[in-house]
């Protein structure tokens, strides 16, 4: 079998790497019009950081995994075509701020129609609105000469930082297809690929529409839990309760469970906010205004948590951070990734720069170019990029920990405290530090809900 993946991003790169590793007789080709990105995948400096990915790429690259810019050729040769392109939230026009921008999906559908000379199975891997498969099918039908295509929905359920494990041992693989003999046959073909390493009972098949909606709802439920515990963290700070203790107690309830009850400065990444806003737009489209408002408030709570954190820093530093150095530890939206999309650190840094603070930012995996790009319209000479955490903290009035990298827990804070003006502040936005120990060193230390 020959698989083509259109889109050399995070999802395409990780998914195809595992398929190539687990299915050595399947030829996989990842194509993208971005030549620089393809070149990076073919180099020793991969464009995506994910623990375990580099080793797998080295194993399969050149064997049965190829990275190429020959989109037309890969489409012609393929039996299955995975669509893994970006679907950002629209910033203009109808549905701006909520609906997904499907220009890249439409472009891919037209490209497939132009170059496919035989029937293909099209697999939606990107996070997309419900009924997108219908649009893809319509474009293909209108632009081909009677060639029949089957469009499947196969949403990804990856968590950045653990994506390789999520792919190797998934909770479930979801495949949605049309309830026709042709659709069922296409579903079976894709299921057999995953069955090379995934137990059959974990491969779930549904209708197209149920599959597309399930992805949005899964992310909405996870984000809802984060916003819920973050809302309670504000109550903890007001009453003197400890959010970690509260989360531990309610997490012991088997009906609730402990996952996604870790208070923080908020969720980020490419999926949660985008998918919730997509769900909000869908609800509004069908006149479900109360349902739309309910889910929209999950995003509003997330924005409030970030603003609350930056405001807390300003107030603690005597209501002004102007020309004060603030060390920012972590810029990725979570540990074990170099992804900065919707990272809470962006909003916090923007707020502090607006207050004329001087920021020294350090992240072990995010490049200085990515940091400066995200803060381009807010930053000036008051933004510096540090090479180490110690360099970032040298002479800082306060430390804001914004990503839960393990290396931050092992820092020599006694050494750091000695280099800082007094009083010295630590604001732990991820609740990973030992605050009582920091206080014995002399720090004014606080966390989220602590």
C-alpha positions in Angstrom: 0.0 0.0 0.0 1.1 3.6 -0.7 0.1 6.4 1.6 0.5 10.1 1.0 0.2 12.6 3.8 -0.4 16.2 2.7 1.0 18.5 5.4 4.4 18.2 7.1 3.4 19.6 10.4 3.1 18.1 13.9 0.3 15.7 13.2 1.5 14.5 9.9 5.0 14.0 11.0 4.3 12.1 14.1 1.5 10.0 12.7 3.3 8.9 9.6 6.5 8.1 11.5 4.6 5.6 13.6 2.7 4.1 10.6 6.0 3.7 8.8 7.6 2.1 11.9 4.7 -0.3 12.6 3.9 -1.1 8.9 7.2 -1.6 7.2 5.6 -2.9 4.0 3.6 0.4 3.6 5.2 3.1 1.7 4.6 6.5 3.3 5.3 9.9 1.8 4.8 13.2 3.5 4.5 16.2 1.1 4.3 19.9 1.7 4.7 23.0 -0.5 7.0 24.5 2.2 10.4 23.4 0.9 12.2 24.7 4.0 10.0 22.5 6.3 10.6 19.5 4.1 14.4 20.2 4.2 14.2 20.4 8.0 12.5 16.9 8.2 15.3 15.6 6.0 18.0 17.1 8.3 19.3 16.3 11.8 17.3 19.3 13.1 13.7 18.3 12.9 11.1 21.1 12.9 9.0 19.4 15.6 10.3 18.5 19.0 8.6 15.4 20.5 10.3 13.0 22.9 11.1 9.8 21.0 10.3 11.2 17.5 13.9 11.8 16.4 14.9 8.2 16.9 11.9 6.8 15.0 12.5 9.3 12.1 16.1 8.1 11.8 14.9 4.5 11.7 12.3 4.9 8.9 13.4 7.9 6.9 14.7 6.7 3.5 13.3 3.2 4.1 9.5 3.5 3.9 9.1 7.2 4.9 10.0 9.9 2.5 9.7 13.7 2.8 9.1 15.5 -0.5 7.7 18.6 -2.2 6.4 16.5 -5.1 2.8 16.8 -4.2 1.4 15.8 -7.6 3.5 12.7 -7.9 2.7 11.5 -4.3 -1.1 12.0 -5.0 -0.9 10.0 -8.2 0.9 7.0 -6.5 -1.2 7.0 -3.3 -4.0 4.6 -2.3 -4.7 6.5 0.8 -4.3 10.3 1.2 -4.1 11.7 4.7 -5.0 15.4 4.9 -3.0 17.0 7.8 -3.1 20.7 7.0 -3.8 23.6 9.4 -7.4 24.7 10.2 -6.9 27.9 12.2 -9.7 30.0 13.6 -11.0 32.6 11.0 -9.8 36.2 11.7 -12.1 37.9 9.2 -15.6 37.7 7.6 -18.4 35.3 8.5 -17.7 33.5 11.7 -14.5 35.5 12.5 -13.1 34.5 15.9 -15.1 31.3 16.1 -15.4 29.4 12.8 -12.5 27.3 11.3 -10.7 28.7 8.3 -11.0 26.0 5.7 -9.1 27.6 2.9 -6.3 25.0 3.2 -8.7 22.1 3.3 -10.4 23.3 0.2 -7.0 23.9 -1.6 -6.0 20.3 -0.8 -9.2 18.9 -2.1 -8.8 20.8 -5.4 -5.2 19.7 -5.6 -6.2 16.0 -5.1 -8.9 16.4 -7.7 -6.4 17.9 -10.2 -3.8 15.2 -9.9 -5.6 12.0 -8.9 -6.0 9.7 -11.9 -7.7 6.9 -10.0 -10.0 6.3 -7.0 -8.5 7.2 -3.6 -9.4 7.0 0.0 -9.2 10.5 1.6 -8.6 10.6 5.3 -9.4 13.8 7.3 -6.8 14.0 10.0 -6.9 17.7 10.6 -9.4 19.0 13.2 -12.3 20.2 11.2 -15.9 21.3 11.6 -18.7 18.8 11.3 -19.8 18.2 7.7 -16.5 19.1 6.2 -16.3 15.7 4.6 -19.4 16.7 2.7 -17.6 19.8 1.3 -14.5 17.7 0.3 -16.7 15.2 -1.4 -18.5 17.9 -3.4 -15.2 19.5 -4.5 -13.8 16.2 -5.6 -17.0 15.2 -7.4 -17.2 18.5 -9.3 -13.6 18.5 -10.5 -12.9 14.9 -11.5 -14.0 12.8 -14.5 -16.2 10.3 -12.8 -13.5 9.1 -10.4 -15.0 7.9 -7.1 -13.5 8.9 -3.8 -14.3 7.8 -0.3 -13.7 10.4 2.5 -13.1 9.2 6.0 -12.8 11.0 9.3 -9.9 9.9 11.4 -9.3 12.6 14.1 -6.1 12.7 16.1 -6.2 12.5 19.9 -2.6 13.4 20.5 -1.2 15.2 23.5 1.9 17.2 22.7 4.8 15.9 24.8 3.4 12.4 24.9 2.4 12.0 21.2 4.6 9.0 20.4 3.2 7.0 23.3 -0.3 8.2 22.4 0.2 6.8 18.9 1.9 3.6 19.9 -0.7 2.8 22.7 -3.8 4.8 22.0 -6.9 4.8 24.2 -8.9 4.5 20.9 -8.6 5.0 17.2 -11.7 6.6 15.7 -12.7 6.1 12.1 -15.8 7.6 10.6 -17.2 6.8 7.2 -20.3 6.6 5.1 -22.8 3.9 5.8 -22.5 2.4 2.3 -20.7 -0.7 1.0 -18.0 1.5 -0.5 -17.7 3.5 2.7 -17.5 0.4 4.9 -14.8 -1.0 2.6 -12.8 2.2 3.0 -13.1 2.1 6.8 -12.0 -1.5 6.8 -8.9 -0.6 4.7 -7.8 2.1 7.2 -8.7 0.0 10.2 -6.4 -2.8 8.9 -3.4 -0.4 8.9 -4.0 0.6 12.6 -4.7 -3.1 13.5 -1.0 -3.7 12.8 -0.3 -2.6 16.3 -3.6 -1.4 17.9 -6.0 -4.0 19.4 -9.2 -4.3 17.4 -11.4 -3.5 20.4 -9.8 0.0 20.5 -10.6 0.8 16.9 -14.0 2.5 16.9 -16.0 3.1 13.8 -18.8 5.6 13.5 -20.6 7.7 10.9 -18.6 10.6 9.4 -20.6 13.2 11.3 -20.2 11.5 14.7 -16.5 11.1 14.2 -16.0 14.8 13.3 -18.1 16.0 16.2 -16.4 13.6 18.7 -13.1 15.3 18.2 -14.5 18.7 19.0 -16.4 17.5 22.0 -13.4 15.5 23.5 -11.2 18.6 23.5 -14.1 20.8 24.8 -14.6 18.4 27.8 -10.9 18.4 28.6 -10.6 22.2 28.4 -13.7 22.5 30.5 -12.0 20.6 33.3 -9.0 22.9 33.2 -11.1 26.0 33.2 -13.2 24.6 36.1 -10.3 23.9 38.3 -8.7 27.3 37.4 -11.9 29.0 38.4 -11.7 27.3 41.8 -8.0 28.3 42.1 -9.2 32.0 42.4 -11.5 31.0 45.2 -8.6 29.2 46.9 -6.5 32.3 46.8 -9.3 34.4 48.3 -10.0 32.0 51.1 -6.6 30.6 51.9 -7.4 27.0 50.7 -4.8 25.1 48.7 -5.9 24.2 45.2 -3.6 21.1 45.1 -5.3 19.7 48.2 -8.8 20.5 46.8 -8.0 18.9 43.4 -6.6 15.8 45.2 -9.8 15.4 47.2 -12.2 15.8 44.3 -10.0 13.7 42.0 -10.4 10.7 44.3 -14.1 10.6 43.4 -14.2 7.8 40.8 -17.0 9.7 38.9 -14.5 12.6 38.4 -11.0 11.2 38.4 -7.7 13.1 38.8 -6.8 13.9 35.2 -6.9 17.5 33.9 -7.4 18.9 37.4 -4.0 20.6 37.6 -4.4 24.3 38.2 -2.2 26.5 36.0 -2.1 29.8 34.1 -4.3 28.2 31.5 -4.4 25.9 28.6 -2.8 26.5 25.2 -1.8 24.5 22.1 -3.3 24.2 18.7 -6.5 22.5 19.6 -8.4 23.4 22.7 -9.4 27.0 22.1 -9.8 26.5 18.4 -12.1 23.5 18.8 -14.2 25.1 21.5 -14.7 28.2 19.4 -15.6 25.9 16.5 -18.2 24.2 18.7 -19.5 27.6 19.7 -19.9 28.6 16.1 -21.7 25.3 15.3 -24.1 25.8 18.2 -24.9 29.4 17.1 -25.5 28.2 13.6 -28.2 25.8 14.8 -29.7 28.5 17.1 -28.5 26.9 20.3 -27.4 30.2 21.9 -27.5 29.0 25.5 -25.3 26.0 24.6 -22.9 28.3 22.7 -22.6 30.7 25.6 -21.9 27.8 28.0 -18.9 26.6 25.9 -17.7 30.1 25.1 -17.3 30.8 28.8 -14.7 28.0 29.0 -12.5 30.1 26.7 -13.3 33.3 28.6 -12.3 31.6 31.9 -9.0 30.6 30.3 -8.3 34.2 29.2 -9.3 35.5 32.6 -6.8 33.1 34.3 -3.9 34.4 32.2 -4.9 38.1 32.9 -5.3 37.3 36.6 -1.8 35.9 36.8 -0.1 38.9 35.1 -2.2 41.3 37.2 -1.1 39.4 40.4 2.6 40.0 39.4 2.1 43.7 38.9 0.2 44.1 42.2 2.8 42.1 44.2 5.6 44.3 42.8 4.1 47.4 44.4 1.7 48.1 41.5 4.5 48.8 39.0 6.9 46.7 37.0 8.1 49.5 34.8 11.8 49.0 34.0 11.9 46.0 36.4 13.5 42.8 35.1 11.1 39.8 35.1 12.6 36.4 34.4 10.3 34.3 32.2 11.0 30.6 32.6 9.2 28.7 29.8 7.5 29.9 26.7 6.1 26.6 25.1 2.5 26.0 26.0 3.5 22.8 27.9 6.7 20.8 28.6 8.3 18.4 26.1 7.3 20.4 23.0 8.5 23.4 21.1 5.0 24.4 20.2 4.0 28.0 21.2 0.6 28.1 19.6 -1.8 29.8 22.0 0.7 29.5 24.7 -0.4 31.3 27.9 3.1 32.7 28.1 2.4 34.9 25.1 -0.5 36.7 26.9 1.4 37.0 30.2 4.5 38.4 28.4 2.4 40.9 26.4 0.7 42.1 29.6 4.0 42.7 31.3 5.6 44.4 28.3 2.6 46.7 28.2 3.4 47.6 31.8 7.0 48.5 30.6 8.7 45.6 32.3 12.0 44.3 31.0 11.6 40.6 30.2 14.4 37.9 30.0 12.9 34.8 28.5 14.3 31.3 28.6 12.9 28.1 27.2 14.9 24.9 26.6 13.3 24.1 23.2 11.6 27.2 21.8 13.9 29.1 19.4 14.6 32.8 20.0 13.1 33.5 16.6 9.8 31.9 17.6 9.7 33.9 20.8 10.4 37.2 19.1 7.9 36.4 16.4 5.1 35.8 18.9 5.9 39.1 20.8 6.8 41.2 17.7 4.1 43.8 18.1 4.6 44.1 21.9 8.3 43.8 22.2 11.2 46.2 21.9 14.6 46.6 23.5 13.0 45.5 26.8 12.8 41.9 25.6 15.9 39.7 25.7 16.3 35.9 25.2 18.5 34.1 27.7 20.6 31.1 27.0 20.0 29.5 30.4 17.6 29.8 33.3 20.3 31.2 35.5 21.1 33.9 33.0 17.3 34.8 32.8 17.1 35.1 36.6 20.3 37.1 37.1 19.4 40.4 38.7 15.6 39.8 38.2 13.1 41.4 40.5 10.7 38.5 40.0 10.6 35.0 38.3 7.5 33.9 36.5 7.5 30.2 35.8 5.2 29.6 32.8 6.0 26.1 31.4 6.4 23.1 33.6 9.8 21.9 32.3 11.4 19.4 34.6 14.7 21.2 34.6 13.1 24.2 36.5 12.4 22.0 39.5 16.1 21.2 39.8 17.4 24.8 39.8 19.6 26.0 42.5 17.3 28.7 43.9 19.7 29.7 46.7 22.1 30.7 44.0 19.4 32.5 42.1 18.1 34.3 45.3 21.6 35.7 46.0 21.7 37.4 42.5 18.3 39.1 42.8 17.3 42.5 44.3 15.3 42.2 47.5 12.5 41.4 48.0 12.7 38.7 45.5 9.5 37.2 44.0 8.6 33.8 42.5 5.3 33.3 40.7 4.8 29.6 39.9 2.2 29.5 37.1 2.4 25.7 36.9 2.5 24.7 40.6 5.6 22.5 40.2 7.9 24.3 42.7 8.3 23.7 46.5 6.9 27.0 47.7 7.6 26.4 51.4 11.2 25.7 50.6 11.5 28.8 48.5 10.1 30.9 51.3 12.7 29.5 53.7 15.3 30.8 51.3 13.8 34.3 51.5 11.6 34.4 48.4 8.1 35.9 48.3 6.7 32.8 46.6 3.2 32.1 45.3 1.5 29.7 42.9 -1.9 29.2 41.3 -4.5 28.8 44.1 -1.7 28.5 46.6 
